[in-house]
């Protein structure tokens, strides 16, 4: 498998994970949050970067994971 094929496959997997996060999210709950948390959750849903999202939220990783659970956003790896 060439580098370009591997890259294309990786991009497909990332898009699939993004779609799972989007579909599963409780958008009413997310929209009810304060602006900072709302935007950080949207950032996580789009990027999947849990560590950076937790840092941007000013939360410990385990606290951010709890917020994800409350927002019904799966951690897709």
MMTF fields as JSON, N, C-alpha, C and O atoms, coordinates in Angstrom:
{
  "mmtfVersion": "1.0.0",
  "mmtfProducer": "UNKNOWN",
  "numBonds": 307,
  "numAtoms": 308,
  "numGroups": 77,
  "numChains": 1,
  "numModels": 1,
  "chainsPerModel": [1],
  "groupsPerChain": [77],
  "chainIdList": ["A"],
  "bondAtomList": [4, 2, 8, 6, 12, 10, 16, 14, 20, 18, 24, 22, 28, 26, 32, 30, 36, 34, 40, 38, 44, 42, 48, 46, 52, 50, 56, 54, 60, 58, 64, 62, 68, 66, 72, 70, 76, 74, 80, 78, 84, 82, 88, 86, 92, 90, 96, 94, 100, 98, 104, 102, 108, 106, 112, 110, 116, 114, 120, 118, 124, 122, 128, 126, 132, 130, 136, 134, 140, 138, 144, 142, 148, 146, 152, 150, 156, 154, 160, 158, 164, 162, 168, 166, 172, 170, 176, 174, 180, 178, 184, 182, 188, 186, 192, 190, 196, 194, 200, 198, 204, 202, 208, 206, 212, 210, 216, 214, 220, 218, 224, 222, 228, 226, 232, 230, 236, 234, 240, 238, 244, 242, 248, 246, 252, 250, 256, 254, 260, 258, 264, 262, 268, 266, 272, 270, 276, 274, 280, 278, 284, 282, 288, 286, 292, 290, 296, 294, 300, 298, 304, 302],
  "bondOrderList": [1, 1, 1, 1, 1, 1, 1, 1, 1, 1, 1, 1, 1, 1, 1, 1, 1, 1, 1, 1, 1, 1, 1, 1, 1, 1, 1, 1, 1, 1, 1, 1, 1, 1, 1, 1, 1, 1, 1, 1, 1, 1, 1, 1, 1, 1, 1, 1, 1, 1, 1, 1, 1, 1, 1, 1, 1, 1, 1, 1, 1, 1, 1, 1, 1, 1, 1, 1, 1, 1, 1, 1, 1, 1, 1, 1],
  "groupList": [{"groupName": "UNK", "atomNameList": ["N", "CA", "C", "O"], "elementList": ["N", "C", "C", "O"], "formalChargeList": [0, 0, 0, 0], "bondAtomList": [1, 0, 2, 1, 3, 2], "bondOrderList": [1, 1, 2], "singleLetterCode": "X", "chemCompType": "L-PEPTIDE LINKING"}],
  "groupTypeList": [0, 0, 0, 0, 0, 0, 0, 0, 0, 0, 0, 0, 0, 0, 0, 0, 0, 0, 0, 0, 0, 0, 0, 0, 0, 0, 0, 0, 0, 0, 0, 0, 0, 0, 0, 0, 0, 0, 0, 0, 0, 0, 0, 0, 0, 0, 0, 0, 0, 0, 0, 0, 0, 0, 0, 0, 0, 0, 0, 0, 0, 0, 0, 0, 0, 0, 0, 0, 0, 0, 0, 0, 0, 0, 0, 0, 0],
  "groupIdList": [1, 2, 3, 4, 5, 6, 7, 8, 9, 10, 11, 12, 13, 14, 15, 16, 17, 18, 19, 20, 21, 22, 23, 24, 25, 26, 27, 28, 29, 30, 31, 32, 33, 34, 35, 36, 37, 38, 39, 40, 41, 42, 43, 44, 45, 46, 47, 48, 49, 50, 51, 52, 53, 54, 55, 56, 57, 58, 59, 60, 61, 62, 63, 64, 65, 66, 67, 68, 69, 70, 71, 72, 73, 74, 75, 76, 77],
  "secStructList": [7, 7, 2, 2, 2, 2, 2, 2, 2, 2, 2, 2, 2, 2, 2, 2, 2, 2, 2, 2, 2, 2, 2, 2, 1, 7, 2, 2, 2, 2, 2, 2, 1, 7, 2, 2, 2, 2, 2, 2, 2, 2, 2, 2, 2, 2, 2, 7, 7, 2, 2, 2, 2, 2, 2, 2, 2, 6, 7, 7, 2, 2, 2, 2, 2, 2, 2, 2, 2, 2, 6, 6, 7, 7, 7, 7, 7],
  "xCoordList": [0.846, 0.0, 0.895, 1.784, 0.647, 1.47, 1.117, 0.096, 1.987, 1.766, 0.45, -0.309, 0.178, -1.048, -2.283, -3.285, -2.214, -3.346, -3.554, -4.688, -2.46, -2.557, -3.155, -4.002, -2.71, -3.221, -4.716, -5.485, -5.124, -6.529, -7.372, -8.459, -6.858, -7.562, -7.689, -8.749, -6.612, -6.626, -7.677, -8.424, -7.728, -8.706, -10.134, -11.023, -10.358, -11.68, -12.075, -13.217, -11.13, -11.405, -11.697, -12.586, -10.95, -11.187, -12.577, -13.277, -12.975, -14.295, -15.399, -16.42, -15.197, -16.175, -16.334, -17.455, -15.228, -15.273, -15.976, -16.762, -15.698, -16.33, -17.85, -18.607, -18.284, -19.714, -20.375, -21.49, -19.698, -20.232, -20.402, -21.436, -19.393, -19.484, -20.62, -21.358, -20.769, -21.831, -23.215, -24.085, -23.412, -24.725, -25.11, -26.279, -24.144, -24.431, -24.628, -25.261, -24.107, -24.103, -25.518, -26.412, -25.695, -26.94, -26.809, -26.323, -27.249, -27.029, -27.806, -27.358, -28.969, -29.727, -28.926, -28.862, -28.318, -27.492, -26.28, -25.949, -25.625, -24.425, -24.756, -24.009, -25.859, -26.24, -26.637, -26.62, -26.996, -27.387, -26.184, -26.343, -24.996, -23.789, -23.277, -23.63, -22.444, -21.791, -20.954, -20.498, -20.755, -20.075, -18.744, -18.487, -17.913, -16.589, -16.719, -16.086, -17.542, -17.712, -18.397, -18.05, -19.369, -20.067, -19.076, -19.094, -18.225, -17.268, -16.199, -15.753, -15.791, -14.792, -15.377, -14.692, -16.632, -17.256, -17.363, -17.127, -17.712, -17.763, -16.374, -16.233, -15.358, -13.98, -13.642, -13.083, -13.983, -13.695, -14.45, -13.88, -15.712, -16.514, -15.875, -15.851, -15.364, -14.76, -13.357, -12.986, -12.575, -11.171, -10.864, -9.978, -11.593, -11.3, -10.105, -9.666, -9.573, -8.391, -8.831, -9.059, -8.945, -9.499, -8.585, -9.066, -7.291, -6.367, -6.375, -6.424, -6.329, -6.362, -7.714, -7.774, -8.793, -10.117, -10.23, -10.759, -9.737, -9.776, -8.957, -9.371, -7.799, -6.939, -7.644, -7.618, -8.271, -8.989, -10.154, -10.485, -10.773, -11.89, -11.41, -12.201, -10.108, -9.574, -9.977, -10.151, -10.125, -10.593, -9.56, -8.735, -9.617, -8.822, -9.431, -10.62, -8.609, -9.074, -10.279, -11.247, -10.236, -11.361, -12.633, -13.731, -12.504, -13.677, -14.239, -15.454, -13.348, -13.803, -14.504, -15.506, -13.983, -14.644, -16.046, -16.97, -16.201, -17.532, -18.462, -19.633, -17.952, -18.746, -19.147, -20.281, -18.227, -18.551, -19.67, -20.572, -19.616, -20.673, -22.021, -23.034, -22.024, -23.269, -23.809, -25.022, -22.907, -23.304, -23.544, -23.868, -23.382, -23.598, -22.662, -23.037, -21.459, -20.457, -19.491, -18.808, -19.425, -18.528, -17.062, -16.74, -16.194, -14.756, -14.407, -14.335, -14.191, -13.904, -12.411, -11.827, -11.795, -10.353, -10.083, -8.926],
  "yCoordList": [-1.172, 0.0, 1.24, 1.384, 2.107, 3.311, 4.322, 4.208, 5.294, 6.353, 7.08, 7.363, 7.381, 8.099, 7.276, 7.823, 5.968, 5.1, 5.049, 5.075, 4.977, 4.966, 6.274, 6.276, 7.379, 8.689, 8.797, 9.297, 8.334, 8.374, 7.526, 7.933, 6.344, 5.46, 6.127, 6.068, 6.759, 7.456, 8.574, 8.741, 9.325, 10.406, 9.862, 10.473, 8.721, 8.096, 7.675, 7.873, 7.095, 6.673, 7.872, 7.814, 8.956, 10.176, 10.743, 11.164, 10.755, 11.278, 10.394, 10.898, 9.093, 8.167, 8.407, 8.441, 8.571, 8.839, 10.169, 10.276, 11.169, 12.488, 12.362, 12.962, 11.584, 11.384, 10.676, 11.027, 9.685, 8.981, 9.962, 9.965, 10.794, 11.784, 12.771, 13.12, 13.222, 14.184, 13.584, 14.208, 12.362, 11.723, 11.405, 11.519, 11.011, 10.583, 11.744, 11.575, 12.892, 14.028, 14.488, 14.495, 14.865, 15.464, 16.972, 17.697, 17.428, 18.817, 19.796, 20.925, 19.383, 20.275, 20.531, 21.664, 19.484, 19.64, 20.516, 21.421, 20.241, 21.004, 22.484, 23.338, 22.792, 24.193, 24.886, 26.115, 24.111, 24.713, 25.069, 25.733, 24.637, 24.874, 26.305, 26.987, 26.758, 28.062, 28.068, 27.015, 29.239, 29.327, 28.578, 27.89, 28.699, 28.056, 26.534, 25.916, 25.931, 24.477, 24.03, 22.997, 24.813, 24.488, 24.432, 23.487, 25.433, 25.482, 24.398, 23.851, 24.093, 23.037, 21.682, 20.871, 21.432, 20.171, 20.093, 19.035, 21.186, 21.205, 20.946, 20.231, 21.527, 21.294, 19.811, 19.232, 19.196, 17.77, 16.934, 16.012, 17.244, 16.479, 16.538, 15.535, 17.688, 17.842, 17.257, 16.736, 17.334, 16.915, 15.587, 14.857, 15.267, 14.053, 14.19, 13.202, 15.394, 15.631, 15.887, 17.029, 14.804, 14.889, 15.648, 16.393, 15.471, 16.151, 17.667, 18.427, 18.097, 19.539, 20.129, 21.229, 19.404, 19.902, 20.059, 21.06, 19.08, 19.173, 20.371, 21.1, 20.562, 21.693, 23.021, 23.942, 23.117, 24.343, 24.616, 25.769, 23.543, 23.693, 24.023, 24.429, 23.849, 24.074, 22.978, 23.219, 21.755, 20.63, 19.519, 19.405, 18.701, 17.476, 16.535, 16.619, 15.643, 14.728, 13.917, 13.775, 13.384, 12.563, 13.394, 12.883, 14.663, 15.538, 15.84, 15.909, 16.019, 16.271, 15.039, 15.164, 13.85, 12.618, 12.508, 12.036, 12.94, 12.937, 13.899, 13.586, 15.057, 15.996, 15.362, 15.526, 14.645, 13.95, 12.94, 12.822, 12.208, 11.236, 11.944, 11.484, 13.059, 13.805, 14.336, 14.441, 14.67, 15.18, 14.048, 14.294, 12.806, 11.623, 11.58, 11.09, 12.088, 12.093, 10.938, 10.927, 9.965, 8.832, 9.206, 10.106, 8.494, 8.625, 7.551, 6.368, 7.965, 7.04, 7.049, 8.094, 5.882, 5.778, 4.853, 4.638],
  "zCoordList": [0.0, 0.0, 0.0, 0.84, -0.936, -1.056, 0.041, 0.719, 0.184, 1.173, 0.895, 1.822, -0.369, -0.736, -0.381, 0.079, -0.593, -0.251, 1.262, 1.74, 2.004, 3.47, 3.972, 4.865, 3.397, 3.785, 3.478, 4.299, 2.307, 1.915, 2.873, 3.284, 3.222, 4.152, 5.523, 6.146, 5.994, 7.282, 7.27, 8.235, 6.188, 6.073, 6.089, 6.684, 5.441, 5.445, 6.856, 7.269, 7.594, 8.966, 9.863, 10.713, 9.674, 10.454, 10.167, 11.088, 8.909, 8.542, 9.121, 9.587, 9.091, 9.661, 11.171, 11.68, 11.872, 13.315, 13.586, 14.527, 12.772, 12.914, 12.761, 13.524, 11.778, 11.546, 12.725, 13.113, 13.294, 14.466, 15.618, 16.286, 15.853, 16.937, 16.671, 17.592, 15.433, 15.099, 15.314, 15.922, 14.808, 14.899, 16.338, 16.707, 17.146, 18.516, 19.483, 20.525, 19.162, 20.089, 20.437, 19.591, 21.682, 22.161, 21.944, 22.812, 20.777, 20.386, 21.253, 21.458, 21.769, 22.659, 23.932, 24.411, 24.479, 25.676, 25.371, 26.137, 24.251, 23.883, 23.73, 24.208, 23.072, 22.861, 24.159, 24.231, 25.194, 26.476, 27.352, 28.376, 26.962, 27.756, 27.591, 26.628, 28.531, 28.366, 27.076, 26.631, 26.484, 25.185, 25.101, 24.113, 26.106, 26.041, 25.931, 25.075, 26.801, 26.764, 25.479, 24.907, 25.03, 23.782, 22.617, 21.828, 22.515, 21.407, 21.523, 20.515, 22.747, 22.936, 22.541, 21.917, 22.897, 22.482, 20.96, 20.379, 20.321, 18.852, 18.272, 17.28, 18.889, 18.448, 18.552, 17.621, 19.687, 19.856, 18.822, 18.238, 18.595, 17.638, 16.253, 15.54, 15.874, 14.548, 14.444, 13.393, 15.509, 15.409, 16.079, 15.635, 17.148, 17.899, 18.829, 19.419, 18.968, 19.802, 21.244, 21.645, 22.013, 23.365, 24.317, 25.171, 24.184, 25.102, 24.891, 25.858, 23.658, 23.392, 23.79, 24.34, 23.517, 23.888, 25.402, 25.885, 26.148, 27.614, 28.09, 28.99, 27.479, 27.843, 27.535, 28.351, 26.36, 25.994, 26.942, 27.218, 27.437, 28.372, 29.776, 30.628, 30.019, 31.356, 32.318, 33.513, 31.785, 32.589, 32.605, 31.698, 33.65, 33.666, 32.637, 32.329, 32.111, 31.074, 31.536, 30.79, 32.752, 33.226, 33.389, 33.17, 33.767, 33.86, 32.472, 32.286, 31.506, 30.138, 29.572, 28.868, 29.876, 29.422, 30.018, 29.356, 31.26, 31.884, 31.143, 30.929, 30.755, 29.968, 28.632, 28.181, 28.008, 26.76, 26.977, 26.148, 28.092, 28.399, 28.551, 28.024, 29.271, 29.472, 28.146, 27.962, 27.223, 25.906, 24.909, 23.747, 25.37, 24.534, 23.322, 22.257, 23.492, 22.421, 22.68, 23.704, 21.766, 21.988, 21.764, 20.989, 22.46, 22.23, 21.208, 21.54, 19.971, 18.873, 18.618, 18.33, 18.724, 18.473, 17.315, 16.953]
}
